[in-house]
Amino acid sequence: MKYSLNPHIFVFGKTINKPKISISFLSYLLRGKQNILIDTVPDRAAEAYIQDIENVLPVSQIDALILNHSEEDHSGALQAVLDRHPNLPVYCTPATKERLQEKYPSADFRVVQHGESLTLGDYTFQFIHTPGLHWPDNMVTWLASEGILFSNDLFGQYLAEETPVDEGYTKEAILKGAEPYFEKVFAPASTEDKAIIADIAAMPIQTVATGHGLILQNQWPAVREFYVSKVLK
């Protein structure tokens, strides 16, 4: 899958549609003075993923990778990326580095702290750690200039489309995918861990670039309301 979210942000990924479940695995490439990759896809999709990226630009021209979470459905294609760009800086939480550095001993992991901002070329990112949602190493990445939250697992859904946006979806259709996803992934989290969801939901978000499901724009208010209701109940 390759999709242009706008002229300088590309979406790559894999979709799975089965009778009992649909889900997508999404990664993002931001082009500019520096080219920034956000998350990867499962290893089994790595070959097609690399081909899709290189239809936009060579992997060697990527300047940084932001890895919001170490789980293999988001980091699985990291080896394929590093094979083509061994010196690529990988920005992540301390817990993500700790989990992955033994597997990738030569990788240039660069730890970012909760609330830290980082400017890479045209883009200034802010990193918000969300431990416990759903692993200890999760974070989300905020791009204020575009109003985009790169949310990784957070706000995902059991939905999948080759055009991975919520256009044409009703509130009811989005929540049909979002509700069981929340119950599976986030309901087990502690009240303390879930509290940060309300703070994130209050940000001036225009687009939620999820790691799973559909990118949220039109139906973001419905998903935001649902999540906040779960946190504040």
TORKOL-4160 file (C-alpha; in steps of 0.2 Angstrom, whole numbers, padded with zeros to 4 digits, m for minus):
233
<pt num="1" X="0000" Y="0000" Z="0000"/>
<pt num="2" X="0006" Y="0018" Z="m0004"/>
<pt num="3" X="m0005" Y="0033" Z="m0001"/>
<pt num="4" X="m0002" Y="0052" Z="m0001"/>
<pt num="5" X="m0010" Y="0060" Z="0014"/>
<pt num="6" X="m0004" Y="0076" Z="0007"/>
<pt num="7" X="0009" Y="0082" Z="m0006"/>
<pt num="8" X="0023" Y="0079" Z="0007"/>
<pt num="9" X="0017" Y="0065" Z="0018"/>
<pt num="10" X="0015" Y="0047" Z="0012"/>
<pt num="11" X="0007" Y="0032" Z="0020"/>
<pt num="12" X="0014" Y="0014" Z="0018"/>
<pt num="13" X="0007" Y="m0002" Z="0025"/>
<pt num="14" X="m0002" Y="m0018" Z="0024"/>
<pt num="15" X="m0020" Y="m0023" Z="0026"/>
<pt num="16" X="m0028" Y="m0039" Z="0033"/>
<pt num="17" X="m0046" Y="m0042" Z="0030"/>
<pt num="18" X="m0053" Y="m0059" Z="0036"/>
<pt num="19" X="m0071" Y="m0064" Z="0041"/>
<pt num="20" X="m0068" Y="m0061" Z="0059"/>
<pt num="21" X="m0055" Y="m0047" Z="0059"/>
<pt num="22" X="m0049" Y="m0032" Z="0049"/>
<pt num="23" X="m0033" Y="m0023" Z="0053"/>
<pt num="24" X="m0020" Y="m0012" Z="0045"/>
<pt num="25" X="m0002" Y="m0009" Z="0049"/>
<pt num="26" X="0003" Y="0009" Z="0044"/>
<pt num="27" X="0020" Y="0019" Z="0043"/>
<pt num="28" X="0023" Y="0037" Z="0037"/>
<pt num="29" X="0036" Y="0046" Z="0027"/>
<pt num="30" X="0037" Y="0065" Z="0028"/>
<pt num="31" X="0047" Y="0073" Z="0014"/>
<pt num="32" X="0056" Y="0090" Z="0016"/>
<pt num="33" X="0073" Y="0097" Z="0020"/>
<pt num="34" X="0075" Y="0081" Z="0030"/>
<pt num="35" X="0065" Y="0065" Z="0026"/>
<pt num="36" X="0058" Y="0057" Z="0041"/>
<pt num="37" X="0051" Y="0039" Z="0043"/>
<pt num="38" X="0038" Y="0036" Z="0057"/>
<pt num="39" X="0037" Y="0018" Z="0062"/>
<pt num="40" X="0038" Y="0003" Z="0051"/>
<pt num="41" X="0027" Y="m0013" Z="0047"/>
<pt num="42" X="0028" Y="m0031" Z="0051"/>
<pt num="43" X="0043" Y="m0041" Z="0044"/>
<pt num="44" X="0033" Y="m0052" Z="0033"/>
<pt num="45" X="0028" Y="m0036" Z="0023"/>
<pt num="46" X="0045" Y="m0029" Z="0023"/>
<pt num="47" X="0049" Y="m0032" Z="0005"/>
<pt num="48" X="0034" Y="m0024" Z="m0002"/>
<pt num="49" X="0036" Y="m0010" Z="0011"/>
<pt num="50" X="0054" Y="m0006" Z="0005"/>
<pt num="51" X="0048" Y="m0006" Z="m0013"/>
<pt num="52" X="0034" Y="0006" Z="m0010"/>
<pt num="53" X="0046" Y="0018" Z="0000"/>
<pt num="54" X="0059" Y="0018" Z="m0014"/>
<pt num="55" X="0045" Y="0023" Z="m0027"/>
<pt num="56" X="0046" Y="0039" Z="m0017"/>
<pt num="57" X="0064" Y="0040" Z="m0013"/>
<pt num="58" X="0079" Y="0029" Z="m0009"/>
<pt num="59" X="0079" Y="0023" Z="0009"/>
<pt num="60" X="0097" Y="0030" Z="0009"/>
<pt num="61" X="0089" Y="0047" Z="0008"/>
<pt num="62" X="0079" Y="0045" Z="0024"/>
<pt num="63" X="0087" Y="0056" Z="0038"/>
<pt num="64" X="0079" Y="0049" Z="0053"/>
<pt num="65" X="0066" Y="0036" Z="0059"/>
<pt num="66" X="0055" Y="0039" Z="0074"/>
<pt num="67" X="0050" Y="0023" Z="0082"/>
<pt num="68" X="0035" Y="0025" Z="0093"/>
<pt num="69" X="0035" Y="0007" Z="0100"/>
<pt num="70" X="0046" Y="m0008" Z="0099"/>
<pt num="71" X="0033" Y="m0022" Z="0096"/>
<pt num="72" X="0036" Y="m0032" Z="0080"/>
<pt num="73" X="0021" Y="m0026" Z="0071"/>
<pt num="74" X="0028" Y="m0008" Z="0071"/>
<pt num="75" X="0047" Y="m0012" Z="0071"/>
<pt num="76" X="0047" Y="m0028" Z="0060"/>
<pt num="77" X="0054" Y="m0020" Z="0045"/>
<pt num="78" X="0068" Y="m0011" Z="0054"/>
<pt num="79" X="0081" Y="m0023" Z="0049"/>
<pt num="80" X="0076" Y="m0021" Z="0031"/>
<pt num="81" X="0078" Y="m0002" Z="0033"/>
<pt num="82" X="0094" Y="m0003" Z="0042"/>
<pt num="83" X="0101" Y="m0015" Z="0029"/>
<pt num="84" X="0100" Y="m0001" Z="0016"/>
<pt num="85" X="0104" Y="0013" Z="0028"/>
<pt num="86" X="0115" Y="0007" Z="0043"/>
<pt num="87" X="0118" Y="0024" Z="0050"/>
<pt num="88" X="0100" Y="0030" Z="0051"/>
<pt num="89" X="0096" Y="0038" Z="0068"/>
<pt num="90" X="0082" Y="0030" Z="0077"/>
<pt num="91" X="0073" Y="0041" Z="0089"/>
<pt num="92" X="0063" Y="0031" Z="0103"/>
<pt num="93" X="0059" Y="0030" Z="0121"/>
<pt num="94" X="0072" Y="0023" Z="0133"/>
<pt num="95" X="0062" Y="0007" Z="0135"/>
<pt num="96" X="0061" Y="0004" Z="0116"/>
<pt num="97" X="0080" Y="0006" Z="0115"/>
<pt num="98" X="0082" Y="m0006" Z="0129"/>
<pt num="99" X="0071" Y="m0019" Z="0121"/>
<pt num="100" X="0079" Y="m0018" Z="0103"/>
<pt num="101" X="0097" Y="m0014" Z="0106"/>
<pt num="102" X="0102" Y="m0032" Z="0108"/>
<pt num="103" X="0094" Y="m0037" Z="0092"/>
<pt num="104" X="0101" Y="m0022" Z="0083"/>
<pt num="105" X="0118" Y="m0019" Z="0092"/>
<pt num="106" X="0124" Y="m0007" Z="0078"/>
<pt num="107" X="0109" Y="0004" Z="0077"/>
<pt num="108" X="0110" Y="0022" Z="0081"/>
<pt num="109" X="0096" Y="0023" Z="0094"/>
<pt num="110" X="0093" Y="0040" Z="0101"/>
<pt num="111" X="0082" Y="0042" Z="0117"/>
<pt num="112" X="0069" Y="0055" Z="0118"/>
<pt num="113" X="0061" Y="0060" Z="0134"/>
<pt num="114" X="0043" Y="0063" Z="0138"/>
<pt num="115" X="0038" Y="0081" Z="0132"/>
<pt num="116" X="0054" Y="0083" Z="0123"/>
<pt num="117" X="0054" Y="0093" Z="0106"/>
<pt num="118" X="0065" Y="0089" Z="0091"/>
<pt num="119" X="0067" Y="0099" Z="0075"/>
<pt num="120" X="0072" Y="0089" Z="0060"/>
<pt num="121" X="0073" Y="0099" Z="0044"/>
<pt num="122" X="0056" Y="0107" Z="0041"/>
<pt num="123" X="0047" Y="0098" Z="0055"/>
<pt num="124" X="0047" Y="0100" Z="0074"/>
<pt num="125" X="0040" Y="0085" Z="0083"/>
<pt num="126" X="0035" Y="0083" Z="0101"/>
<pt num="127" X="0036" Y="0066" Z="0110"/>
<pt num="128" X="0023" Y="0061" Z="0123"/>
<pt num="129" X="0027" Y="0045" Z="0132"/>
<pt num="130" X="0012" Y="0034" Z="0135"/>
<pt num="131" X="0018" Y="0019" Z="0146"/>
<pt num="132" X="0006" Y="0006" Z="0149"/>
<pt num="133" X="m0004" Y="0010" Z="0133"/>
<pt num="134" X="m0001" Y="m0004" Z="0129"/>
<pt num="135" X="0017" Y="m0008" Z="0132"/>
<pt num="136" X="0029" Y="0001" Z="0144"/>
<pt num="137" X="0038" Y="0008" Z="0129"/>
<pt num="138" X="0024" Y="0016" Z="0119"/>
<pt num="139" X="0024" Y="0035" Z="0114"/>
<pt num="140" X="0015" Y="0046" Z="0102"/>
<pt num="141" X="0023" Y="0059" Z="0091"/>
<pt num="142" X="0014" Y="0076" Z="0089"/>
<pt num="143" X="0018" Y="0087" Z="0074"/>
<pt num="144" X="0009" Y="0104" Z="0078"/>
<pt num="145" X="0013" Y="0113" Z="0062"/>
<pt num="146" X="0002" Y="0100" Z="0053"/>
<pt num="147" X="m0010" Y="0096" Z="0067"/>
<pt num="148" X="m0006" Y="0078" Z="0066"/>
<pt num="149" X="m0004" Y="0065" Z="0080"/>
<pt num="150" X="0006" Y="0050" Z="0075"/>
<pt num="151" X="m0002" Y="0039" Z="0087"/>
<pt num="152" X="0005" Y="0022" Z="0084"/>
<pt num="153" X="m0007" Y="0010" Z="0094"/>
<pt num="154" X="m0017" Y="0024" Z="0102"/>
<pt num="155" X="m0034" Y="0028" Z="0094"/>
<pt num="156" X="m0033" Y="0013" Z="0082"/>
<pt num="157" X="m0047" Y="0002" Z="0076"/>
<pt num="158" X="m0050" Y="m0015" Z="0069"/>
<pt num="159" X="m0053" Y="m0008" Z="0051"/>
<pt num="160" X="m0043" Y="m0009" Z="0035"/>
<pt num="161" X="m0044" Y="0000" Z="0019"/>
<pt num="162" X="m0031" Y="0001" Z="0005"/>
<pt num="163" X="m0036" Y="0020" Z="0005"/>
<pt num="164" X="m0032" Y="0021" Z="0024"/>
<pt num="165" X="m0043" Y="0036" Z="0028"/>
<pt num="166" X="m0060" Y="0037" Z="0037"/>
<pt num="167" X="m0068" Y="0047" Z="0022"/>
<pt num="168" X="m0086" Y="0039" Z="0019"/>
<pt num="169" X="m0086" Y="0031" Z="0036"/>
<pt num="170" X="m0100" Y="0035" Z="0048"/>
<pt num="171" X="m0098" Y="0037" Z="0067"/>
<pt num="172" X="m0106" Y="0021" Z="0069"/>
<pt num="173" X="m0095" Y="0012" Z="0057"/>
<pt num="174" X="m0079" Y="0019" Z="0065"/>
<pt num="175" X="m0084" Y="0015" Z="0082"/>
<pt num="176" X="m0088" Y="m0003" Z="0077"/>
<pt num="177" X="m0070" Y="m0005" Z="0074"/>
<pt num="178" X="m0063" Y="0007" Z="0088"/>
<pt num="179" X="m0073" Y="m0001" Z="0103"/>
<pt num="180" X="m0067" Y="m0019" Z="0102"/>
<pt num="181" X="m0050" Y="m0012" Z="0098"/>
<pt num="182" X="m0050" Y="m0002" Z="0114"/>
<pt num="183" X="m0057" Y="m0016" Z="0125"/>
<pt num="184" X="m0043" Y="m0028" Z="0118"/>
<pt num="185" X="m0028" Y="m0016" Z="0119"/>
<pt num="186" X="m0032" Y="m0002" Z="0132"/>
<pt num="187" X="m0045" Y="m0008" Z="0144"/>
<pt num="188" X="m0033" Y="m0018" Z="0154"/>
<pt num="189" X="m0022" Y="m0003" Z="0157"/>
<pt num="190" X="m0022" Y="0005" Z="0174"/>
<pt num="191" X="m0033" Y="0021" Z="0178"/>
<pt num="192" X="m0016" Y="0030" Z="0180"/>
<pt num="193" X="m0009" Y="0025" Z="0164"/>
<pt num="194" X="m0025" Y="0029" Z="0155"/>
<pt num="195" X="m0026" Y="0046" Z="0162"/>
<pt num="196" X="m0015" Y="0054" Z="0149"/>
<pt num="197" X="m0027" Y="0050" Z="0135"/>
<pt num="198" X="m0038" Y="0064" Z="0141"/>
<pt num="199" X="m0024" Y="0076" Z="0140"/>
<pt num="200" X="m0019" Y="0070" Z="0122"/>
<pt num="201" X="m0037" Y="0071" Z="0117"/>
<pt num="202" X="m0038" Y="0089" Z="0122"/>
<pt num="203" X="m0024" Y="0094" Z="0110"/>
<pt num="204" X="m0029" Y="0103" Z="0094"/>
<pt num="205" X="m0028" Y="0088" Z="0083"/>
<pt num="206" X="m0034" Y="0088" Z="0065"/>
<pt num="207" X="m0028" Y="0071" Z="0060"/>
<pt num="208" X="m0024" Y="0056" Z="0069"/>
<pt num="209" X="m0011" Y="0046" Z="0059"/>
<pt num="210" X="m0014" Y="0029" Z="0067"/>
<pt num="211" X="m0003" Y="0013" Z="0067"/>
<pt num="212" X="m0018" Y="0002" Z="0065"/>
<pt num="213" X="m0035" Y="0005" Z="0056"/>
<pt num="214" X="m0039" Y="0021" Z="0047"/>
<pt num="215" X="m0032" Y="0038" Z="0048"/>
<pt num="216" X="m0044" Y="0049" Z="0058"/>
<pt num="217" X="m0050" Y="0065" Z="0051"/>
<pt num="218" X="m0069" Y="0067" Z="0049"/>
<pt num="219" X="m0073" Y="0054" Z="0063"/>
<pt num="220" X="m0059" Y="0060" Z="0075"/>
<pt num="221" X="m0072" Y="0069" Z="0086"/>
<pt num="222" X="m0082" Y="0052" Z="0088"/>
<pt num="223" X="m0066" Y="0042" Z="0093"/>
<pt num="224" X="m0060" Y="0056" Z="0104"/>
<pt num="225" X="m0077" Y="0057" Z="0113"/>
<pt num="226" X="m0077" Y="0038" Z="0115"/>
<pt num="227" X="m0060" Y="0037" Z="0122"/>
<pt num="228" X="m0063" Y="0051" Z="0134"/>
<pt num="229" X="m0079" Y="0043" Z="0140"/>
<pt num="230" X="m0069" Y="0028" Z="0144"/>
<pt num="231" X="m0055" Y="0037" Z="0154"/>
<pt num="232" X="m0067" Y="0048" Z="0164"/>
<pt num="233" X="m0081" Y="0036" Z="0168"/>
